[in-house]
Each structure stands twice: as structure tokens, then as C-alpha cells.
Amino acid sequence: MPLVSMRQLLDEAAKGGYGVGAFNVNDMEQIQAIMAAAKETKSPVIVQASRGARQFAEDLYLFKLIQAAAELNPEIPIAMHQDHGNSFETCKSAILLGYTSVMMDGSLKSDGKTPSTFEENVEVTKKVVDFAHERGVTVEGEIGVLGGVEDGHGAGGSGLEHITDPDQAVEFAERTGVDALAIAIGTSHGAYKFSKKPDGSVLKMDVLIAIHKRLPNTHLVMHGSSSVPKDLQDIINKYGGKLKETWGVPVEEIQLGIRNGVRKVNVDTDNRLAITGAIRKVFAETPEKFDPRDYLKPAREAMAKVVALRMTQFGQAGHAGDYAPIDIKEIAKGYADGTLSTHPLVAAK
Ligand code: 13P
């Protein structure tokens, strides 16, 4: 199956009432882990690469690996997504490479650190939407600012500093025409999200629900959605790691989000934890080993296990065969003739 438009994947998820995990990749083993999980659970999937990942792996290596994944797994719809594009140029380069979806994170300036103004965000996101839609490529925008830092990208701080204002979310969606909207509801990237199991004072599911009420047809995106499970923390610490006590986003909160318009769920940290735990275990238990396959294989298996579990929990499991891919050129026509219009206020009329 060719790489599919993320828009198609999310539209199908909306029809089916489920969420789709978007898993970050940097290398072959992570891609293989995701594909093994997608195959096992028969799930459509979003594979995403941050700017840091594109630099680490080199664009062409990473993209060819994704193409190999698509070729080897023709029964699985895969969307390839640029995570946290910091500028028009970053998004353009991903689109020209063949990514079927990009995130223009205009919530921050192009340094990837300083919060931007609403008008700056609208302007750069709209520019990316125009360029991407002409080519049938999906665009995710962000309104409000997430906490934490991932791969050098992020405003830092807690997730509570720039919670999305529902009025602004409506205006932003209308003026930019994004296909999917990332909102800030108190989550942050990385392992240290919450100092105890989060409640409504720090994880603002009420804001998410309010936004969904105002934008019922907009695909919402939850970033920073790793659950940081205690068992994965424990494995790392048992084998010499030094993680401090921490909490992530409970799966039941993500499921509440999915019942309220969340279609894309970003997960990176849980996979990083699984990989690190598995490698530490091999190093600690069999220090005589030195063949990388001896630790990369269990690492890949540990990640596949986490991904398969999330696919089942998000509800995408079993949906890989529901639809045939629409050619990206047809998707471009849909944007051009208005059938794929993403201006919610216009659509509501
Ligand atoms: P986590 O750090 O919670 O896995 O979030 C990843 C993410 O949102 C990628 O954009």
C-alpha cells in the first residue's frame, strides 16, 4: 500500500469513533516495532519523525525505511508525518520528500522555544496549509503551547502555562483550514509530566471537551500522551537507571479524549522507556555480550509490545482493512474543489 494521507486515516477514525496512535521513530528498529504491532493488531498507523529524528537518521535513510515498511506491509494504511515542524521550510522539505502529513507548530517561533503570537501562528500555518493541500498533504496545527521539551523543541515548563482558549481554537481552525488541531490541555513532552496521578486541576479534559463541543468536526490531537507506566520505570531503575518518580497521562483519560474528538494520540516516551529498559536488562544480566542484536532485538520486542497495547487501547486495532487508500492526487482535488474543506464555520453553514 502506498503511504496514505493522514486526513483519510483520521476521517476514517472519526467515522469509526476511535483514535490512532502516532508513534515517533528515529531508526529501523523502531519502525519495525511499530509495523510488527500494526500487523499483529491489524491497525492503521501514523509514523512520525521530529526534526531531531530527521537529522539523526538523515532524511533519506528514514524515508526509505518508511517506504520499505509500506511495501512490506501492504495491508496496513501508514501515514508518514512530520512532528513539530518549526517553519514553512521544514514542512516544505518533508512534503517534497514524500511525507503525507506535516505538523506546522506555529505556537512557537521558528527557534522552537519562544511562544509566538496568535497572528504569527495563523500566518505561518495558513501558508503551510496552502502549500500542503495543493499536493494532497495533511496539516496539523497547534494552538496553545505544550509544556516540556522534546528533541530540543518546546517552550519548557509545565503544561499549564498556555492552555488552549476554546474561542481561539475556533478562530484558528477557521482561518487556517488545518485538518487536525493539537491543543494544550496540561500535558507535556517527556517522562516528567505530573508529580502525582493527574486530576482535573492539572489535566484539563474539560477544556478538551469544550473545544470539541465548539469544533465537533475537527480532528483533535493530544500531544504528550505517554502514560509513563510504572512497570517500565521499574525495569529501568532495577537495572541501574535513575528515573525519578513520575506520572504520565492515564490511558482512561486518553480514552475520554477519544470519545470527545481526539483522533491522533502522540506517543514517544513510553517507547523510549521500553527500549531503554530492555537494553539495560541485557547489559546488566549478561555483561559479556557485545553483539548489538543481542540487545536491539529485545528492545524492538519491548517497544512492539507497548505499541500493540496502545493500538488496542486507542481502538484502532482491527481497522486496517476497513478502507482502500485514496491516491494523494485525488485528495488534492478534494481540497481544491472544497469537498475536503476544513473551515469549520463555513462547513457548519
Ligand atoms: P510523549 O513524550 O508523552 O511521548 O509525547 C510525544 C509527543 O507528543 C510527540 O509530539
Residues whose N, C-alpha, C, O or C-beta is under 5 A from the ligand:
A	BS01	13P	D83 S188 H189 G190 H223 G224 S225 S226 N266 V267 D268 T269 D270
